[in-house]
Amino acid sequence: MFNRRDFLKLLGVGAYSMTQLSDLEKMTSALGTSPEMPVLFLGHGSPMNAIEENQFVSGFRKVAATLPKPNLIICISAHWFTKGTKVTAMPNPPTIHDFGGFPKELFDVQYPAKGSPEGAKQTKEALHPTLVELDETWGLDHGAWSVIKHLYPKADVPVIQLSIDYMQGPRYHYELAQRLKTLRSKGVLIIGSGNIVHNLGLVDFKNFDKDNYGFDWAVEARETVNAHLLNGNTEALINYQKLSKAVQLAVPSPDHYLPLIYTLGLKGKTDKLELFNDKCVAGSLSMTSVKIG
C-alpha cells in the first residue's frame, strides 16, 4: 500500500523537500479547483486585429462566450521564442508593442491584465524537471494581448506567458505541454497563439482584405492540417516536416506552428476538437483556430 510520499514519487516530485511540497500545495490551493477548462489555439494574424472589427475578432468573442471564466490564463505565443523555457512572473506585465509600421492607434493600446507570480511558480513546478526561468523582463507580446483582449476586454483575468524553447523540436514541446494538463482542472485557460499557415515572405498585400483568399499551396496545407486535427492524427502533426511540400511552404519556420503543438499536448482522450475562424488571408496566412474540450 502506497503512503503519501510514495504517491508523490510516482508523480515525479519525490525528490522535493517537504517544504517545497507544502509550497506547491499552497499554490495549487490558491488557484482552487474547477471543471476542466477548454484549451485554445488562436490564429492571431495581423496585430491590427487588436483594433479592427472583423469576422475573426467576432470569432474570438463567440468562443469566449462558451468558456467558463478562468482563474488564470497561460499563453504560449509565437512571439516569445527563447533559449530555454521561461515564464513571466511579474505582478503587472507591460503591454509589448513588438512590431513596426502600424498606426499610432495600435501602439496606444494597453492591455492592463495583472500577472500572477504564484501562477508562474506553479507552472514552473508543473514542468519539473525541465528548468524554467521565472522572468520579470518580458510582459505580454502582441501574440497574447491582441487576441486575449477580445476574449476578456475588461482585462480582469491574470495572464502569464510561457516561452517556446527554440533549441527543441516539436515532440519535446508536445511532451512538455502534457505536464500542464492538471492545471486545466484548476481554472487555468491555456492558449497557444500563432498561425498554422504563416509565410510572411509570400504575403499578397494587395489582396489582404479579400475574403478567404489563399494560394493553392496554402489551401492545400490548411486542408491537410485540418484533416489531421479532426481525425486525431497527432503524430502526423508532430512530424509536420515529413508532410507535403505545401505544408513546408506553410511552416517555413516553427515559431507560429509550435503553439498548436502545445495545444495538442493538452488534449485529453475524450476531448472534442472543433475549428473556427477557418479561413486563409492574404494568400499565405491562415486564421484557423482550434477549441479543445
URLIN-V572923 format. One record per residue. N is the residue number from 1. RES is the residue in one small letter. BURIAL is # if it has 16 or more other ideal C-beta (glycine too) atoms within 10 Angstrom, else .. D_CENTER is the distance of its C-alpha to the mean C-alpha in whole Angstrom. Layout:
# URLIN-V572923
N&RES&BURIAL&D_CENTER  N&RES&BURIAL&D_CENTER
This chain:
# URLIN-V572923
1&m&.&40  2&f&.&36  3&n&.&37  4&r&.&34  5&r&.&33  6&d&.&33  7&f&.&31  8&l&#&28  9&k&.&29  10&l&.&28  11&l&.&25  12&g&.&25  13&v&#&26  14&g&.&30  15&a&.&30  16&y&#&29  17&s&.&32  18&m&.&32  19&t&.&31  20&q&.&28  21&l&#&28  22&s&.&29  23&d&#&26  24&l&#&24  25&e&.&25  26&k&.&26  27&m&#&22  28&t&#&21  29&s&.&24  30&a&.&23  31&l&#&20  32&g&.&22  33&t&.&21  34&s&.&20  35&p&.&20  36&e&#&17  37&m&#&14  38&p&#&12  39&v&#&8  40&l&#&7  41&f&#&6  42&l&#&7  43&g&#&10  44&h&#&10  45&g&#&14  46&s&#&16  47&p&#&16  48&m&.&19  49&n&#&17  50&a&#&17  51&i&.&21  52&e&.&22  53&e&.&22  54&n&.&22  55&q&.&21  56&f&#&17  57&v&#&17  58&s&.&19  59&g&#&17  60&f&#&14  61&r&.&17  62&k&.&18  63&v&#&15  64&a&#&15  65&a&.&18  66&t&.&18  67&l&.&16  68&p&.&17  69&k&.&17  70&p&#&15  71&n&#&16  72&l&#&13  73&i&#&10  74&i&#&7  75&c&#&5  76&i&#&4  77&s&#&6  78&a&#&8  79&h&#&11  80&w&#&11  81&f&.&12  82&t&.&15  83&k&.&18  84&g&.&17  85&t&#&14  86&k&#&14  87&v&#&13  88&t&#&14  89&a&#&17  90&m&#&19  91&p&.&20  92&n&.&20  93&p&#&17  94&p&#&18  95&t&#&17  96&i&#&17  97&h&#&18  98&d&.&17  99&f&.&19  100&g&.&23  101&g&.&25  102&f&.&24  103&p&.&26  104&k&.&27  105&e&.&26  106&l&#&22  107&f&.&23  108&d&.&24  109&v&.&21  110&q&.&20  111&y&#&17  112&p&.&19  113&a&#&17  114&k&#&18  115&g&#&16  116&s&#&17  117&p&#&19  118&e&#&19  119&g&#&16  120&a&#&15  121&k&#&18  122&q&#&17  123&t&#&14  124&k&#&16  125&e&#&19  126&a&#&17  127&l&#&16  128&h&#&19  129&p&.&21  130&t&.&19  131&l&.&19  132&v&#&17  133&e&.&18  134&l&.&18  135&d&#&18  136&e&.&19  137&t&.&20  138&w&#&16  139&g&#&15  140&l&#&12  141&d&#&12  142&h&#&12  143&g&#&9  144&a&#&8  145&w&#&12  146&s&#&13  147&v&#&11  148&i&#&11  149&k&#&14  150&h&#&15  151&l&#&14  152&y&#&16  153&p&.&18  154&k&.&20  155&a&#&18  156&d&.&19  157&v&#&16  158&p&#&15  159&v&#&12  160&i&#&11  161&q&#&9  162&l&#&8  163&s&#&10  164&i&#&10  165&d&#&14  166&y&.&15  167&m&.&18  168&q&#&17  169&g&.&16  170&p&#&14  171&r&.&16  172&y&.&15  173&h&#&12  174&y&#&12  175&e&.&15  176&l&#&13  177&a&#&10  178&q&.&13  179&r&#&15  180&l&#&12  181&k&#&13  182&t&.&16  183&l&#&14  184&r&#&13  185&s&.&17  186&k&#&17  187&g&#&16  188&v&#&12  189&l&#&10  190&i&#&6  191&i&#&3  192&g&#&1  193&s&#&4  194&g&#&7  195&n&#&11  196&i&#&12  197&v&#&16  198&h&#&16  199&n&#&19  200&l&.&20  201&g&.&23  202&l&.&25  203&v&#&23  204&d&.&26  205&f&.&26  206&k&.&30  207&n&.&28  208&f&.&25  209&d&.&26  210&k&.&27  211&d&.&25  212&n&.&24  213&y&#&25  214&g&#&24  215&f&#&26  216&d&.&27  217&w&#&25  218&a&#&22  219&v&#&23  220&e&#&24  221&a&#&21  222&r&#&19  223&e&.&21  224&t&#&21  225&v&#&17  226&n&#&18  227&a&.&21  228&h&#&19  229&l&#&16  230&l&.&19  231&n&.&21  232&g&.&19  233&n&.&20  234&t&.&17  235&e&.&19  236&a&#&20  237&l&#&16  238&i&#&16  239&n&.&19  240&y&#&18  241&q&.&21  242&k&.&23  243&l&#&23  244&s&.&25  245&k&.&26  246&a&#&24  247&v&#&20  248&q&.&21  249&l&#&22  250&a&#&19  251&v&#&17  252&p&.&19  253&s&.&17  254&p&#&14  255&d&#&11  256&h&#&10  257&y&#&10  258&l&#&9  259&p&#&5  260&l&#&7  261&i&#&9  262&y&#&7  263&t&#&7  264&l&#&10  265&g&#&11  266&l&#&11  267&k&#&13  268&g&.&16  269&k&.&20  270&t&.&20  271&d&.&17  272&k&.&18  273&l&#&15  274&e&.&16  275&l&.&15  276&f&#&15  277&n&#&16  278&d&#&17  279&k&#&19  280&c&#&20  281&v&#&20  282&a&#&23  283&g&#&24  284&s&#&21  285&l&#&18  286&s&#&16  287&m&#&14  288&t&#&13  289&s&#&11  290&v&#&11  291&k&#&11  292&i&#&12  293&g&#&15
